[in-house]
C-alpha cells in the first residue's frame, strides 16, 4: 500500500488496481461472513472481551485517521467528500480502499494530461 500512495508517476502500470483488487477480495469475504453469520455476526466477537472492544476502537481510529489523511489528496483531484464520508462510515475499510483507488486513478489521469 505504501507503493500505491507514494508513487504517482513512477510506475507504468495502473497503481489503483492494488487497492481495487483488495476491495474485491475483502468484499467477497465480507459478503460470505454476512451470509453465514448475519449482518451483526461481528458484535458478539467484538463485545465478548476487553480486547475485542479495544480492537474495535483501534479500527475506528485507524479508519478515521486514514480518511482524514486521504481527504486532501481526494479533494485536490476534484472528488466530493460527502458521498465518500458515507461510504466509509457504512462500509469501513471497503469504502476507504475504494476512495484510495479512485484518488490514485484520478491523480494518475491528471499527471498524464499535464504531460
C-alpha positions in Angstrom: 0.0 0.0 0.0 2.9 2.3 0.6 3.9 1.8 -3.0 0.5 2.9 -4.2 0.3 6.0 -2.0 3.9 7.2 -2.8 4.2 6.5 -6.5 2.0 8.7 -8.6 4.3 8.8 -11.7 7.0 6.2 -11.0 5.0 3.1 -12.0 4.0 2.3 -15.5 1.0 0.1 -14.5 -2.2 1.5 -13.1 -1.5 1.6 -9.3 -5.2 2.0 -8.4 -5.6 -1.7 -9.2 -3.9 -2.7 -5.9 -6.5 -1.2 -3.6 -9.3 -2.1 -6.0 -8.2 -5.8 -6.1 -8.0 -5.8 -2.3 -11.5 -4.4 -2.1 -12.9 -7.1 -4.4 -11.4 -9.9 -2.2 -12.4 -8.2 1.1 -16.0 -7.5 -0.2 -16.4 -11.2 -1.2 -15.2 -12.3 2.2 -17.5 -9.8 3.9 -20.5 -11.0 1.9 -19.7 -14.6 2.9 -19.5 -13.6 6.5 -22.8 -11.7 6.4 -24.5 -14.6 4.6 -23.3 -17.2 7.0 -23.4 -15.3 10.3 -25.8 -12.4 9.7 -25.2 -8.7 9.4 -24.4 -8.3 13.2 -22.4 -11.5 13.5 -19.3 -9.5 14.4 -21.0 -8.0 17.5 -20.5 -10.9 19.9 -16.9 -11.2 18.9 -16.2 -7.5 19.3 -18.1 -7.1 22.6 -17.0 -10.5 24.1 -13.9 -9.2 25.8 -12.0 -6.1 26.6 -9.6 -6.9 23.8 -12.5 -7.1 21.4 -13.6 -3.6 22.4 -10.0 -2.3 22.2 -9.6 -3.7 18.7 -13.0 -2.2 17.6 -11.9 1.3 18.8 -8.5 0.8 17.2 -10.1 0.1 13.9 -12.4 3.1 14.2 -9.5 5.4 15.0 -7.3 3.9 12.2 -10.0 4.3 9.5 -10.8 7.9 10.8 -7.1 8.8 10.6 -6.7 7.3 7.1 -9.7 9.1 5.8 -8.5 12.4 7.3 -5.1 11.9 5.6 -6.6 10.9 2.3 -9.2 13.7 2.2 -6.8 16.4 1.0 -5.5 14.3 -1.9 -9.0 13.4 -2.9 -10.2 17.0 -2.9 -7.2 18.0 -4.9 -8.3 15.8 -7.8 -11.9 17.0 -7.6 -13.6 14.3 -5.5 -16.6 15.3 -3.4 -16.3 14.2 0.2 -19.9 13.8 1.2 -20.5 10.5 -0.6 -17.1 9.1 0.5 -17.8 10.0 4.1 -21.0 8.0 4.0 -19.3 5.1 2.1 -16.5 4.9 4.8 -19.0 5.2 7.7 -21.2 2.4 6.4 -18.6 0.1 4.9 -15.3 0.9 6.8 -12.3 -0.4 5.0 -14.2 -1.2 1.9 -15.2 2.4 1.3 -11.8 3.7 2.3 -10.0 1.4 -0.1 -12.4 2.4 -2.9 -11.7 6.0 -2.1 -8.0 5.3 -2.3 -8.3 3.5 -5.6 -10.4 6.4 -7.1 -8.0 9.0 -5.8 -4.9 7.3 -7.2 -6.6 6.7 -10.5 -7.6 10.4 -10.8 -4.1 11.6 -9.7 -2.6 9.4 -12.4 -5.1 10.7 -15.0 -4.2 14.3 -14.0 -0.5 13.6 -14.3 -0.9 12.1 -17.7 -2.9 15.0 -19.1 -0.3 17.5 -17.7 2.5 16.0 -19.8 
